[in-house]
Amino acid sequence: MAELLDGERLAQRIKMELADRVARLGALGRRAGLGTLLVGDDVSSARYVAMKLEECAEIGIESFHVHLPASASQVEIEGVVDSFNQNPDVHSILVQLPLPAGINEEQVLLRVQPDKDVDGLHPTNLGRLVMGVPGPLPCTPAGIVELLAAHDVPVEGQHVVIIGRGLTIGRPLALLLALRRPHCNAAVTVVHTGVEDVAALTRTADVLVAAAGVAGLVTPDMVKPGAAVVGAGTSFVGRKLLSDLGEGVAEVAGWITPRIGGVGPMTRAMLLRNAVAAAEKVK
């Protein structure tokens, strides 16, 4: 049976380290601040933001939260982002997606100052990732790298296969893992719906990351025995959270993420790390 890649426990340890860093800022008379914007009443989005606010309070980050109705206009939404940009007490900004229909999400996200981009997905920060220079890293990819490293999963020089090429996980994770940096420096293959025989490639993976958001996509016959398998994609049936990893994968894999408590807590921990780092940069 595979070893569990326990993201919950690791995230708690990271949050303890971040609390120490926040305390050191406090000793200097400074406090990290995160601005969050929620538009509308989507239940999943509201729950996600509430978790962020709770975790900010847990480690001492000050929250600046704005909740606009679903009827808010493009101008009103961008106005909140502008106010966060101009507020020196807000060091990082989270615009919760999706935004209501009719709102240009890309235009809203581009208004966030790159150094306040807590998600690490602003084009400037993705460019920094491509160049291998310091900047806020996309949260889920950074969390996956940390999770693999903490469990001593070999990555450097290994073959990593990523299912999915989305902007939040697949594409930036491929870039990150290919860089010559600790716990990365891998040979990376990205597969997607345009690839005919996905299983032929996944069976060659030392590390397999499923980030497609298709429940049960990865089956045991798609996994190389002893490989590390990360379920980064999720979907819902009613209120039940489903993983991209199907039943029986744990019997083949060497390491595997649990359905709950794997990548999710690490994504949130990396967002908090980006928020603290942004505050530390302000003199």
C-alpha positions, -999 to +999 in steps of 0.1 A: +000+000+000+012+035-009+026+060+016+002+089+021+015+123+010+000+141+041-005+177+031-025+186+062+003+179+086+029+196+064+007+227+060+004+230+098+042+229+101+045+256+074+019+278+091+038+275+124+070+288+106+050+316+090+035+326+123+071+331+136+079+353+106+048+373+111+057+377+148+092+390+137+075+416+115+053+426+144+084+432+166+095+457+139+061+474+141+048+459+108+019+436+101+013+415+070-020+424+053-040+404+028-068+419+008-095+395-004-124+402-028-154+380-031-181+388-057-215+371-055-227+343-033-211+311-047-210+287-018-177+271-027-160+305-032-174+318+000-162+287+019-127+290+004-124+327+013-136+320+048-109+294+052-083+319+040-095+345+065-095+320+093-060+309+085-048+345+083-061+351+118-044+319+129-009+331+120-014+368+126-020+382+090-044+411+090-074+406+066-090+433+045-121+417+031-146+431+006-177+412-004-196+427-034-230+415-047-233+395-079-247+425-095-214+445-091-201+461-122-167+458-138-159+493-127-169+485-091-148+453-090-118+470-105-122+499-080-118+475-051-086+461-067-073+496-072-080+505-035-061+474-024-032+484-047-031+518-032-034+507+004+001+504+020-013+481+047-024+455+020+007+437+009-010+410-012-043+406-030-066+376-036-094+380-062-116+349-057-127+333-089-149+327-107-164+362-111-200+366-122-210+362-158-203+393-179-172+403-159-139+403-177-118+382-152-085+387-171-089+425-170-096+424-132-066+402-125-043+423-146-051+453-124-034+436-094+001+449-089+025+420-096+042+423-063+008+420-045-002+390-066-007+363-039-017+336-064+015+340-084-004+340-117+000+375-129+018+375-164+047+393-148+051+366-122+046+338-147+074+355-167+096+354-137+089+317-133+098+311-170+131+330-164+138+312-131+141+345-112+125+351-077+089+360-075+056+347-060+051+311-072+017+298-082+003+282-051-007+247-061+024+240-081+046+253-053+026+232-028+030+200-048+068+205-050+070+211-012+048+180-006+070+157-027+102+171-011+089+166+024+082+130+018+116+124+001+100+115-033+128+115-059+121+142-085+155+154-098+163+136-130+131+117-129+102+116-154+072+136-143+039+133-163+013+159-157-023+153-169-038+188-176-024+220-190-045+245-171-032+279-161-034+274-123-017+240-121-006+221-152+013+247-171+031+265-142+039+231-125+056+219-157+077+250-158+086+248-121+096+211-122+118+216-152+139+243-136+173+236-122+164+241-086+162+219-055+135+192-057+128+200-094+152+195-124+130+168-138+121+156-173+085+168-177+057+156-200+023+173-202-006+153-216-042+165-223-073+156-242-055+160-275-032+131-267-044+098-280-029+072-257-025+090-223-020+057-204+011+048-225+028+080-212+015+079-176+029+043-172+064+057-178+060+083-150+081+082-118+058+110-106+023+113-120+002+145-113-034+144-123-048+180-126-077+175-150-107+178-127-122+146-139-133+122-111-115+088-112-095+097-143-064+078-132-069+041-129-044+015-115-034+003-150-022+038-158+003+039-130+039+026-129+044+004-099+060+024-071+054+058-087+044+089-067+008+099-077-006+133-069-043+141-072-043+178-079-076+180-098-110+178-080-146+179-089-179+178-070-210+155-071-234+174-049-214+184-019-190+154-022-154+163-032-140+138-057-104+132-067-089+126-102-075+094-087-096+063-090-101+034-066-072+010-064-044+034-074-030+033-039-023-005-043+001+002-072+017+036-063+046+041-039+032+074-026-003+089-031-022+119-019-054+113+001-087+124-013-089+152+014-058+166+031-033+163+002-028+192-022-056+215-009-040+224+024-006+229+007-022+253-018-035+274+011-002+273+029+017+285-002-008+314-005+000+324+031+037+321+024+034+344-006+014+369+016+041+369+043+069+372+018+052+402+002+050+419+035+086+411+043+097+429+011+082+462+021+106+483+041 
